[in-house]
Amino acid sequence: TAEARESSGAFKGMVPKDARGSESALVKVLGFNPLIYPEKAVKASPLSYVDKNCPPMLLQHGKNDLIVDSKQSVYMYEKVTQICGEGRAQLDLFEGEPHGSQKIKAFDNVNRCLDFLDEIFWNGNNPYRKPLEPLKIVGQD
């Protein structure tokens, strides 16, 4: 119902343009069309499950993502901040970056993600953390 969507916050940006057809990726993933079954869509939305016990989270999204709208991360950040207060969620938006962005996968950003986790689990002093090494891709020298 519209009331359920509004109370959960899931109504904002819940359905990307991709959900328009019965063969869309979103319909295949969910197993139903969220435009036809909005009550199910609310239950499938992570926004519906944010409460005061929400763990810390780092949300990262490319602003040129044509697969998942970056507003999805903005809405999650806003919902967590509204319910849990400032600092529980962090949001990094990458200007001009697409879905699967190489900039988001780059060493500097992977280190930022590891720093975030180290801060949560080890107060910033992870005794097991080692510097990242370049990945070796099989078949490439």
Backbone as numpy.savetxt, mean C-alpha at the origin, in Angstrom:
# Nx Ny Nz CAx CAy CAz Cx Cy Cz
-23.50 -1.35 1.41 -24.34 -0.16 1.41 -23.47 1.08 1.41
-24.04 2.18 0.99 -23.30 3.44 0.98 -22.87 3.82 2.38
-23.72 3.55 3.36 -23.39 3.88 4.76 -22.18 3.08 5.24
-22.13 1.80 4.91 -20.99 0.96 5.30 -19.71 1.45 4.64
-19.80 1.79 3.35 -18.61 2.29 2.66 -18.13 3.59 3.31
-19.05 4.48 3.60 -18.67 5.78 4.16 -18.10 5.63 5.56
-18.71 4.79 6.40 -18.23 4.65 7.78 -16.86 4.00 7.84
-16.54 3.13 6.88 -15.24 2.46 6.87 -14.16 3.31 6.24
-14.57 4.27 5.42 -13.61 5.04 4.67 -13.26 4.37 3.36
-13.80 3.17 3.14 -13.47 2.40 1.95 -14.12 2.96 0.69
-15.04 3.87 0.86 -15.73 4.42 -0.31 -14.82 5.29 -1.14
-13.78 5.86 -0.56 -12.91 6.77 -1.29 -11.90 5.99 -2.13
-12.00 6.12 -3.43 -11.00 5.51 -4.30 -10.96 4.01 -4.24
-12.04 3.40 -3.77 -12.03 1.96 -3.56 -11.95 1.19 -4.87
-12.59 1.68 -5.89 -12.68 0.94 -7.13 -11.91 1.64 -8.25
-10.78 1.08 -8.67 -10.06 1.69 -9.79 -10.85 1.51 -11.08
-10.47 2.26 -12.08 -11.14 2.18 -13.38 -11.14 0.76 -13.92
-10.17 -0.03 -13.51 -10.03 -1.40 -13.98 -11.24 -2.27 -13.66
-12.03 -1.91 -12.67 -13.14 -2.76 -12.24 -14.35 -2.68 -13.15
-14.26 -1.89 -14.19 -15.44 -1.65 -15.03 -15.90 -2.89 -15.80
-15.00 -3.76 -16.19 -15.40 -4.91 -16.99 -15.36 -6.21 -16.22
-16.10 -7.20 -16.69 -16.15 -8.49 -15.99 -14.83 -9.26 -16.13
-13.98 -8.88 -17.08 -12.69 -9.55 -17.28 -11.53 -8.77 -16.67
-11.83 -7.76 -15.89 -10.76 -6.93 -15.34 -9.94 -7.71 -14.31
-8.70 -7.26 -14.11 -7.82 -7.90 -13.14 -8.41 -7.83 -11.73
-8.99 -6.70 -11.37 -9.56 -6.55 -10.03 -10.70 -7.54 -9.81
-11.56 -7.68 -10.79 -12.68 -8.64 -10.68 -12.13 -10.06 -10.55
-11.08 -10.37 -11.28 -10.49 -11.71 -11.19 -9.86 -11.95 -9.82
-9.19 -10.96 -9.28 -8.56 -11.10 -7.97 -9.60 -11.25 -6.87
-10.61 -10.40 -6.89 -11.63 -10.43 -5.83 -12.62 -11.58 -6.00
-12.87 -11.96 -7.24 -13.86 -12.99 -7.49 -15.27 -12.43 -7.65
-15.38 -11.11 -7.67 -16.67 -10.44 -7.86 -16.40 -9.03 -8.34
-17.41 -8.42 -8.92 -17.28 -7.04 -9.37 -17.69 -6.12 -8.22
-16.75 -5.30 -7.73 -17.05 -4.42 -6.60 -18.11 -3.37 -6.90
-18.33 -3.08 -8.17 -19.38 -2.12 -8.53 -20.76 -2.75 -8.37
-20.84 -4.05 -8.52 -22.11 -4.76 -8.38 -22.33 -5.20 -6.93
-21.25 -5.53 -6.22 -21.34 -6.00 -4.84 -20.53 -5.10 -3.90
-20.98 -3.87 -3.68 -20.20 -2.93 -2.85 -20.04 -3.39 -1.41
-20.98 -4.17 -0.87 -20.85 -4.64 0.51 -19.65 -5.58 0.65
-19.45 -6.44 -0.36 -18.28 -7.32 -0.36 -17.00 -6.50 -0.53
-17.08 -5.48 -1.35 -15.90 -4.64 -1.60 -15.43 -3.97 -0.32
-16.36 -3.53 0.51 -16.00 -2.90 1.79 -15.24 -3.90 2.64
-15.71 -5.15 2.67 -15.04 -6.18 3.47 -13.65 -6.51 2.92
-13.45 -6.33 1.62 -12.16 -6.62 1.00 -11.17 -5.46 1.15
-11.65 -4.31 1.54 -10.79 -3.13 1.63 -10.02 -3.09 2.95
-8.69 -2.94 2.89 -7.91 -2.81 4.12 -8.34 -1.61 4.97
-8.92 -0.61 4.33 -9.38 0.56 5.08 -10.42 0.18 6.13
-11.18 -0.86 5.87 -12.24 -1.29 6.78 -11.69 -1.88 8.07
-10.42 -2.25 8.08 -9.86 -2.96 9.23 -8.88 -2.12 10.06
-8.76 -0.85 9.73 -7.88 0.02 10.52 -8.55 0.29 11.86
-7.82 0.02 12.93 -8.30 0.36 14.28 -7.12 0.86 15.10
-7.36 1.17 16.36 -6.31 1.77 17.20 -5.12 0.85 17.41
-5.26 -0.45 17.11 -4.18 -1.41 17.27 -3.39 -1.64 15.98
-3.64 -0.81 15.00 -2.97 -0.93 13.70 -1.45 -0.82 13.90
-0.68 -1.73 13.30 0.77 -1.65 13.45 1.35 -0.47 12.67
2.56 -0.07 13.00 3.21 0.98 12.20 3.34 0.51 10.76
3.23 1.45 9.83 3.36 1.06 8.43 4.05 2.14 7.63
4.78 1.68 6.64 5.42 2.55 5.66 4.74 2.26 4.33
4.08 3.26 3.81 3.38 3.14 2.53 4.20 3.85 1.47
4.47 3.17 0.37 5.23 3.76 -0.72 4.48 3.51 -2.01
4.41 4.56 -2.82 3.62 4.43 -4.05 4.13 5.39 -5.11
4.20 4.92 -6.34 4.53 5.78 -7.46 3.31 6.59 -7.87
3.48 7.87 -8.10 2.34 8.72 -8.45 1.88 8.53 -9.89
2.66 7.78 -10.68 2.26 7.49 -12.05 1.91 6.00 -12.20
1.44 5.40 -11.11 1.04 3.99 -11.12 -0.31 3.89 -11.81
-0.34 3.20 -12.94 -1.58 3.04 -13.69 -2.29 1.74 -13.35
-1.71 0.94 -12.47 -2.32 -0.32 -12.04 -3.11 -0.11 -10.76
-2.48 0.49 -9.76 -3.13 0.80 -8.48 -2.95 2.29 -8.25
-4.05 3.01 -8.17 -3.99 4.46 -8.00 -3.27 4.82 -6.71
-2.34 5.75 -6.79 -1.58 6.16 -5.60 -2.49 6.73 -4.50
-3.69 7.14 -4.86 -4.63 7.63 -3.85 -4.98 6.54 -2.85
-4.86 5.28 -3.27 -5.12 4.18 -2.33 -4.20 4.28 -1.12
-2.92 4.56 -1.36 -1.97 4.70 -0.26 -2.24 5.97 0.54
-2.63 7.03 -0.15 -2.97 8.28 0.54 -4.15 8.05 1.47
-5.18 7.35 0.99 -6.36 7.10 1.82 -6.01 6.24 3.03
-5.15 5.24 2.84 -4.74 4.40 3.97 -3.97 5.22 4.99
-3.04 6.04 4.51 -2.28 6.91 5.40 -3.23 7.82 6.20
-4.18 8.44 5.51 -5.12 9.34 6.18 -5.96 8.60 7.22
-6.41 7.40 6.89 -7.25 6.62 7.82 -6.45 6.22 9.05
-5.23 5.72 8.86 -4.39 5.31 9.99 -4.07 6.53 10.86
-3.74 7.64 10.23 -3.42 8.86 10.99 -4.64 9.34 11.77
-5.81 9.29 11.15 -7.05 9.72 11.81 -7.34 8.87 13.05
-7.15 7.58 12.95 -7.51 6.68 14.05 -6.38 6.51 15.06
-5.14 6.46 14.59 -4.01 6.15 15.46 -3.15 7.36 15.82
-3.32 8.44 15.11 -2.53 9.63 15.36 -1.32 9.73 14.45
-0.71 10.90 14.49 0.47 11.17 13.67 1.59 10.20 14.00
2.30 9.78 12.97 3.49 8.97 13.16 3.28 7.48 13.05
2.04 6.99 13.16 1.82 5.54 13.05 2.06 5.07 11.62
1.69 5.90 10.67 1.92 5.57 9.26 2.82 6.62 8.64
3.66 6.17 7.73 4.49 7.08 6.95 4.14 6.85 5.49
4.16 7.92 4.71 3.79 7.84 3.31 4.88 8.46 2.46
5.38 7.69 1.51 6.34 8.17 0.53 5.69 8.06 -0.84
5.49 9.18 -1.49 4.97 9.19 -2.85 6.12 9.53 -3.79
6.28 8.74 -4.84 7.37 8.92 -5.78 6.83 9.56 -7.05
7.16 10.81 -7.23 6.68 11.60 -8.37 7.06 10.94 -9.69
6.08 10.74 -10.56 6.32 10.23 -11.90 6.65 8.75 -11.99
6.66 8.04 -10.88 7.06 6.63 -10.91 5.86 5.71 -11.15
6.06 4.68 -12.00 4.99 3.74 -12.34 4.92 2.57 -11.35
3.95 1.70 -11.57 3.84 0.45 -10.82 5.11 -0.36 -11.10
5.72 -0.93 -10.08 6.94 -1.70 -10.27 8.16 -0.84 -10.51
8.10 0.40 -10.04 9.16 1.38 -10.26 10.54 0.89 -9.85
11.52 1.12 -10.73 12.90 0.79 -10.40 13.45 1.71 -9.31
12.94 2.92 -9.24 13.37 3.86 -8.19 12.93 3.34 -6.81
11.74 2.78 -6.75 11.24 2.25 -5.48 12.02 0.99 -5.10
12.48 0.23 -6.10 13.23 -1.00 -5.85 14.72 -0.76 -5.65
15.18 0.46 -5.82 16.60 0.79 -5.76 17.16 0.58 -4.34
18.47 0.36 -4.27 19.14 0.11 -2.99 18.83 1.17 -1.94
18.88 2.44 -2.32 18.64 3.51 -1.34 17.27 3.37 -0.70
16.28 3.05 -1.52 14.93 2.93 -0.97 14.74 1.63 -0.20
15.35 0.55 -0.67 15.28 -0.71 0.08 15.92 -0.49 1.46
17.01 0.23 1.50 17.63 0.56 2.78 16.69 1.39 3.65
15.97 2.31 3.06 15.01 3.11 3.82 13.95 2.20 4.44
13.47 1.21 3.67 12.47 0.27 4.18 13.05 -0.57 5.32
14.28 -1.02 5.15 14.93 -1.79 6.21 15.17 -0.94 7.45
15.54 0.32 7.25 15.70 1.24 8.39 14.39 1.38 9.16
13.28 1.48 8.41 11.96 1.58 9.03 11.69 0.35 9.91
11.94 -0.83 9.36 11.72 -2.06 10.13 12.67 -2.17 11.31
13.93 -1.81 11.09 14.90 -1.85 12.19 14.48 -0.94 13.33
13.94 0.20 13.00 13.49 1.14 14.04 12.36 0.52 14.86
11.46 -0.16 14.22 10.32 -0.77 14.91 10.75 -1.96 15.76
11.52 -2.87 15.16 11.84 -4.12 15.84 13.11 -4.08 16.69
14.02 -3.15 16.37 15.32 -3.13 17.06 15.69 -1.76 17.60
14.73 -0.85 17.69 15.02 0.52 18.11 16.18 1.11 17.31
16.26 0.73 16.06 17.29 1.27 15.17 18.64 0.60 15.26
18.77 -0.44 16.09 20.07 -1.09 16.29 20.00 -2.58 16.00
19.66 -2.95 14.79 19.55 -4.34 14.41 20.94 -4.99 14.38
21.20 -5.93 15.28 22.54 -6.55 15.32 22.81 -7.49 14.14
21.78 -7.85 13.40 21.93 -8.79 12.29 22.01 -8.11 10.93
21.84 -6.84 10.91 21.79 -6.10 9.63 23.17 -5.99 9.01
23.23 -6.33 7.74 24.47 -6.21 6.97 24.18 -5.35 5.76
25.20 -4.73 5.20 24.98 -3.92 3.99 24.43 -4.77 2.86
23.58 -4.17 2.06 23.04 -4.87 0.89 24.12 -5.04 -0.14
24.06 -6.15 -0.84 24.99 -6.39 -1.95 24.20 -6.44 -3.23
24.82 -6.06 -4.35 24.10 -6.14 -5.63 23.60 -7.54 -5.90
22.42 -7.64 -6.48 21.87 -8.93 -6.83 22.59 -9.50 -8.02
22.81 -10.80 -8.00 23.41 -11.49 -9.14 22.27 -12.14 -9.90
22.14 -11.77 -11.15 21.07 -12.31 -11.99 21.63 -13.47 -12.80
20.99 -14.62 -12.68 21.44 -15.83 -13.37 21.45 -15.57 -14.89
22.55 -15.94 -15.54 22.67 -15.76 -16.97 23.29 -14.44 -17.38
23.51 -13.56 -16.41 24.15 -12.27 -16.71 25.47 -12.21 -15.96
26.49 -11.72 -16.62 27.81 -11.60 -15.96 27.99 -10.23 -15.38
